[in-house]
Structure formats: structure tokens, C-alpha cells
Amino acid sequence: MLPIPSHLSERFDKYLQDQKTPDNLQWAYKKWVSYYLDFCDKYKHPPGHKDALPEFIKKLHEKKQSNQQQEEAVTAIKH
């Protein structure tokens, strides 16, 4: 799992705090963003490309992640 680059992590932390996101969701959202960045690196998808997120969600589905987990991942990444 790739760490979130520090400049993005700081901005994301501030955003989550400004949105008053509960602590447990902050942790989960950071996890999903980290997994997404790892996926994009491994499969050579630019993170900002329109096809990257659908491909990531497809992979989560293949790995039997629940619909709730997939939705949580989408929410985290779109923030």
C-alpha cells in the first residue's frame, strides 16, 4: 500500500476536519485513498483519469468487497 504523499495528506486531513468527518471515517477514507493510489501505480492508471476510479471499484468487486465498502471507497476518493 502506497502512502498518501504528504502534501496531499495534509490537505485531505484539513478537508476532513473542516467537514467534521468522524474519526473512524477519516481513518477509513485515508485507507481507501492509499489503496487507490497503490492500485493506480500497480495498474498504470493515472489517478485523475476518468477510467481509474471505475477500474478500482471493479477490482474491489472482484476481491469481494461489500457494496458498502465500495461506496465508502468512492466517497473517499472523490473527496
HELIX and SHEET records of a PDB file:
HELIX    1   1 SER A    6  ASP A   18  1                                  13    
HELIX    2   2 ASP A   23  TYR A   43  1                                  21    
HELIX    3   3 ALA A   52  GLU A   62  1                                  11    
HELIX    4   4 ASN A   67  LYS A   78  1                                  12    
END                                                                             
